[in-house]
Amino acid sequence: MRDLEPVAGFLDQVLRKLGMPDPVDLSRLVDEWPDVAGEPWGTRSRPAGLTDGELLVEVDDGSMATLLRYQQAALVERLERRLGAGLVTSVRIRVSR
């Protein structure tokens, strides 16, 4: 197992340079999404990606996308309170296909 330790450290550095979050933080975001996002977003949307602090959120339809656009700032504030400042700094919304 010792041979894997240097690779793990190297991969962590590469992922950070690419703007990827810590895997533990990403797992918390996905696992706690329904609670953190609140209703109706917790059940009608899902985190689909996180790069350089920009959270990509997928929603079921265009009307939900429009509503969430008006609530982006509040969503970022809830995410900061729950997951820590800096993990999510902005939100991009996409209608799922």
C-alpha positions as CSV (number, residue, x, y, z in Angstrom):
1,M,0.0,0.0,0.0
2,R,2.9,2.4,0.5
3,D,3.4,2.6,-3.2
4,L,-0.1,4.1,-3.6
5,E,0.5,6.9,-1.1
6,P,2.6,9.1,-3.4
7,V,0.1,8.6,-6.3
8,A,-2.7,9.7,-4.0
9,G,-0.9,12.8,-3.1
10,F,-0.1,13.5,-6.7
11,L,-3.7,13.0,-7.8
12,D,-4.9,15.3,-5.1
13,Q,-2.6,18.1,-6.4
14,V,-3.7,17.5,-10.0
15,L,-7.4,17.6,-9.1
16,R,-6.9,20.9,-7.2
17,K,-5.1,22.4,-10.1
18,L,-8.0,21.5,-12.3
19,G,-10.4,23.3,-9.9
20,M,-11.9,20.1,-8.6
21,P,-13.1,20.1,-5.0
22,D,-12.0,17.7,-2.3
23,P,-13.8,14.4,-2.8
24,V,-15.1,14.5,0.8
25,D,-16.6,17.9,0.3
26,L,-18.2,16.8,-3.0
27,S,-19.7,13.7,-1.3
28,R,-21.2,15.8,1.5
29,L,-22.7,18.2,-1.1
30,V,-24.4,15.3,-2.9
31,D,-25.4,13.4,0.2
32,E,-26.8,16.5,2.0
33,W,-28.4,18.1,-1.1
34,P,-32.0,17.6,-0.3
35,D,-31.5,19.1,3.2
36,V,-29.2,21.9,2.1
37,A,-31.1,23.0,-0.9
38,G,-34.5,23.0,0.8
39,E,-37.8,22.7,-0.9
40,P,-38.7,22.6,-3.7
41,W,-35.0,22.4,-4.9
42,G,-34.0,19.4,-2.8
43,T,-36.4,17.1,-4.6
44,R,-36.6,18.8,-8.0
45,S,-33.0,19.4,-8.7
46,R,-29.6,17.8,-8.2
47,P,-25.9,18.8,-8.1
48,A,-24.3,17.7,-11.3
49,G,-20.8,19.2,-11.0
50,L,-18.6,21.5,-9.1
51,T,-15.5,23.2,-10.6
52,D,-13.7,26.2,-9.3
53,G,-16.5,27.0,-6.9
54,E,-19.2,26.9,-9.6
55,L,-22.0,24.4,-8.8
56,L,-23.8,23.0,-11.8
57,V,-27.4,22.2,-10.8
58,E,-29.7,20.2,-13.0
59,V,-33.4,20.8,-12.8
60,D,-36.3,18.9,-14.3
61,D,-37.8,21.6,-16.4
62,G,-37.5,25.2,-17.7
63,S,-39.9,26.7,-15.1
64,M,-37.8,25.3,-12.2
65,A,-34.7,26.7,-13.8
66,T,-36.3,30.1,-14.0
67,L,-37.4,30.0,-10.4
68,L,-34.0,28.8,-9.1
69,R,-32.3,31.6,-11.0
70,Y,-34.1,34.0,-8.7
71,Q,-33.0,32.0,-5.7
72,Q,-29.3,31.5,-6.5
73,A,-27.9,33.9,-3.9
74,A,-30.0,32.3,-1.1
75,L,-28.9,28.9,-2.2
76,V,-25.2,29.9,-2.2
77,E,-25.7,31.3,1.4
78,R,-27.3,28.1,2.6
79,L,-24.5,26.0,1.1
80,E,-21.9,28.2,2.7
81,R,-23.5,27.9,6.1
82,R,-23.8,24.2,5.8
83,L,-20.6,23.2,3.9
84,G,-18.3,26.1,4.6
85,A,-17.4,29.3,2.8
86,G,-15.7,29.0,-0.6
87,L,-16.8,25.6,-1.6
88,V,-19.7,27.0,-3.7
89,T,-19.4,30.6,-4.8
90,S,-21.8,30.5,-7.8
91,V,-24.5,28.4,-9.3
92,R,-25.1,27.5,-12.9
93,I,-28.4,25.9,-13.8
94,R,-29.1,23.4,-16.6
95,V,-32.3,21.7,-17.6
96,S,-31.8,17.9,-17.6
97,R,-32.2,16.1,-20.8
